[in-house]
Amino acid sequence: MSKFQKGDRVAYRLHDGQLTPNVGIAGEVSTGGSVHVRWPSGATGWYDPEELVHEVPTATTRKVRQRSTTLTTAEELINGDRAATYGDPAENFGRIADLWNAQFGHKLSAKFTATDVALALVHLKLSRLAVTPDHADSWVDGCGYLALGSELAT
């Protein structure tokens, strides 16, 4: 019997004993004990149970995992063709500039803060939503930036 069951959250142990920051979901377990895992990127594969550990979330691993997932997803998104979804970048960035000027005009003689950056990224999502309000990903991203901003502001 395998130490893993379908639905378990697992991390991959590297050869040096370190764990990868991404946590996958265990699927099927073969009669020989191998575990089929689906990773956040969508990749899947069979693993020897000795290569896997049950996730033991800590504040640090949760932050690292979330950052890694966010960065991987962001990389995939920014390298895709966004023009077809959001329109001409000059128009989109023009709308963003207008929003930034309205939000940060009183701060032009001061440096931006991390909270300002979070607010600016929310404006980016608002600009995109002005063109495609039914695009769920922009809503999700906007909520993510708001959550980060609330963390930074406190």
N, C-alpha and C positions, 0 to 999 in steps of 0.2 A: 504494500500500500504506500502511495506517495505521500509526502508531507504536505503536498499542495492539493487544493481542490479548486474546481471551477469557480471563478469569481474572486479568488484571492488576489490581493494587490502584491506584486512582486517587484523586486529590483534585481538587476544583473550585477553579479560580482566580477570585477575585472581580475586579471591574473595577479595584480599586486595586492588584492584583497579589498581595494576601494570599491565603492558602489557607484553605479551610474546615477545621475540625478533624476532620470525619468523612471516612472513607476508604470509597469504594465499590468494587464489583467490576465490572469491565468484562464485558459480555456480548457480544452480537452486534456486529459492525462492518459497517456498510453499505458497499456498493460505492463510495459517495461519501466514505467515511471517517468518517462520524458514528459515535459510540460509544454503545451502550445501557448504562446504568449502574444497578446496584441499590445503594441506600444503606442504612445500618444501620437506619433507620426503616422500611424496607420500600418506600419510594418508589422509583420508577424513572423513567427518562427518557432521551431521546436528546440527546447533546451534541456540539458541534463539537470536534474534537480540540484546537483552540487554547485551549479553556476548561479543559482537563484537564492534569494533570501526573502522572507516575508517582510513587507514594508513595516518599519517601525518609525512612524512619523515623529519628527521633532520640529521645533520652530524653524531650525536652520534647514532641515531637509525639505520641509514644505516650501520655504522661500526659494531655495535653489531649484527644486522641481518646477515650481510655478514659473520662475524666471526662464528656465531652460525651455519649457513648453511654449511660453510666450515668445521667446526669441526664435525658436524653430518655426512656429506658425507665422510670425512676422516676416521672417526671411522668405518663406514660401509665398506669402502674400505680396510683399513689395517687389519680388522678382517676377510676378505675374503681370498680365496685361490689365491694368486698372483703367485705362482711358475709356475702354468700351463700357465699363460699369459706371464711372463717375464723371465722364465728360473731359473736356479739354483741361489739362493741368494749369494753364495760365488763368483760365476763368476760376477754377477751383482754388488756386492759391491766391487769386485776387480777392475772392470772398473771405478766405482765411485772413488775409492782411487787413481787410476791413474790420473783421471781428477782433483781431489782435489790437488794432488801433483803438477800438472802442473800449476794450478791456484794459489795456496797458498804457494808454495815452498819458495818464497821470504819473507813470513810472519811467518815462523816457530818459530822465536824468539819473535813474538808479539801475542797479543790476537786477536781472531776473532771478527769481528764486526757484527752487525745485517745484514748489506749489504752482508758481506761474507757468512752468513748463507743462505740468499736468493739465492745467486749465487750457493752455494753448492746444494741447493734443485733443482735448474734448472739443474745442472749436473746429479742429480738423475734421473730426467725425461729424459735427453738426453741418459743416459745409458739404460733406459728401452726402449726408442724409437729405439736404435740400434738393439734390438732384435725384436721388434714389431712396425715398423714405421707406420703401419696403425691403431694403437690403439688410437682413437680420445681422450680418457680421458687423456692420457699423454700429448698430445698437449695442451689441455685445462688447465691442472694443471701447465704445464710449463709456459704458458702465465700468469697465476695467480701469480706464484712466481716472474716472471719478473716485473709484475705490482707492487707487494709489494716491490721489490728491488728498483724500480725507486722512490717509495715513501720514502723509508728509506735513499736513497742516497742524497736526496735533503733537 
